[in-house]
Amino acid sequence: MLGTVLEFQITSNAGVVSGDDGVHYQFVGSAWRGSNVAPKTGDRVDFAPGDPTPEGRPSAYSVFPSVLPATSAGRPAKLFSTRWRWATLIMAVVGLTTGTVKALDDYYYSTSGAMVYGVMNGLFWVVIVLAIWAIVQGVVWVRRRVTPATS
């Protein structure tokens, strides 16, 4: 469950988390699973609700710093920027092309399995290029039909 730290007292080694369900959960310092830094007011956390305290209040155990910080609207923020998306795409292309290079290298050393792999990998790239071309042509066709004629 996700929530926000309302308070944490280092002297008493206890704190309160407000869950996204609106319930306030108490937790002790030994339940904090973050780094060596104590939780601060306003920190987003991920926790598991536990058994009620002897006073009957809800408690939380295994309180972790949240990986997905909330935005002002309460929705998770973007985890990766556009720069990371481009880096991921580039690494995927590099990975696929190095597979092709490896297959061609193995082919030159007369490995029959590598020849089949190289042919299949080459066909894969042909299909990818044709698919991209078809998508671009489809977008161009749709734009021509949607754009009104000017006079």
N, C-alpha and C positions, 0 to 999 in steps of 0.2 A: 504494500500500500504506500502511496506517496503522501507526503505531508511537509510541513514547515516547522522548524524549531521556533517555539515561542520564547523559551528561555532555557538557559543552562547555567546552574550555579556551580562553580568549581569547588567552593568551600563545602557544599553539601554533597557534591558529586551526583547531582540529580537534575533532571530537566523535564520539560513538557514539550510534546510534539502535537501540533494541530493537524490531524489527518484531513485529507481532501474530502472525507465523508462528514466533516464538521465536528467530530469527536476529539476531545483532548486526551492524549495518552501520556502517562508518566513513564520515564525511563531513568535508569541509573547509568553512571559513567561506564560501568563494565559492559553495558549493552552497545556502546558506541564502537563501531567497526571501522571508523575512518582512520586517517593517519594519526600521527602523534599530536595533532592540533585538536583542541576541544571544539565542539560544535558552537556556532555563534547564532544569535537571534537572526532569523530570516533565512537560514540555510535550508535548502531543499533536501529532503531525506527520503529514503526508501526504507520501510520498516515492516516488521511482522507484528500484528497485534498479539498480545499475550494474555495470560490469565489476569483477572482483576487483582489489585493490591488488597492487603488485609482490610483497608478502609472501604473497599468496593469500587475504587476508581479503575478505569481501564489502564492497562500498561502496555508497553512496547518492548520488544527485545530485538536484537540484531538490527540496530539502527545504522544504516549505511548512508554516506553522502550520495545524493541522487546523481545519476549520469545525465539525465535530461532536465536541465533547468526550465522552470516555467516562464512563459512570457507574461506580459501584463494581462492578457486575455485568459490566462490559466492553461493555455495549450502548451505542449512541449515546444521548446525553441528548436530551430534548425540545428541538427547535430553537426553537419558538415557544410562548409561554405562551397561556393561554386568552384573555387580553386581546388578543393579536395576532390570534387567530382571529376574535374578535368584530369587530375593526377591519377585517379582510379582508372579512367578511360585509357589514358596513355599506358599505364602499367598493363592493362588487359591486352592492348594491341601489341606491346612489346612481348608479353608472354606468348601470345599466339604466333607471332612471327619467329620467335626463337624456337618454337616447336617445329616450324617449317624448316628453318636453317638446320636444326639438329637432324631432322629426317633426311634432308638433302646430304648432309655430311655422312650419315650412316649409309645412304644409298651409294655414295662413292666408294665406300668400303665393302660394297656388295652384300649388304644385309637385305635379304628378300623381304623381311617384315617391314623394314624402313621404307622400301620402295612402295609398298601398299599404303603405308602411313603418309608418305609424301604425296601420292596421287590423291588420297582422300583429303588431305589438308589443302592441296591445290584446288580441288573441286569446291571445298568449303569457301575459299576466298572468292572463287568465281561466283558462287551463289550469293555471297555477301555483297559483292559489287553490283550484281544484277538487282538484288533487293533494294539497295540504296538508290540505284538509278530508277527503279520502278516507283519508289516512294516519291522521289523528286518529281518525276513526270506526273504522278497523281496529284501532287500539290499544285503544280503548274496548271494542270487541266482544271482543277477545282477553282483556282483563283481566276482563271479566264472566264469560267461560267458564272461566278459570283460577282465579278467586277462589272458594273453597269457600263454600257457603251457610251462614250462621250460623243457629242455632236458639235 
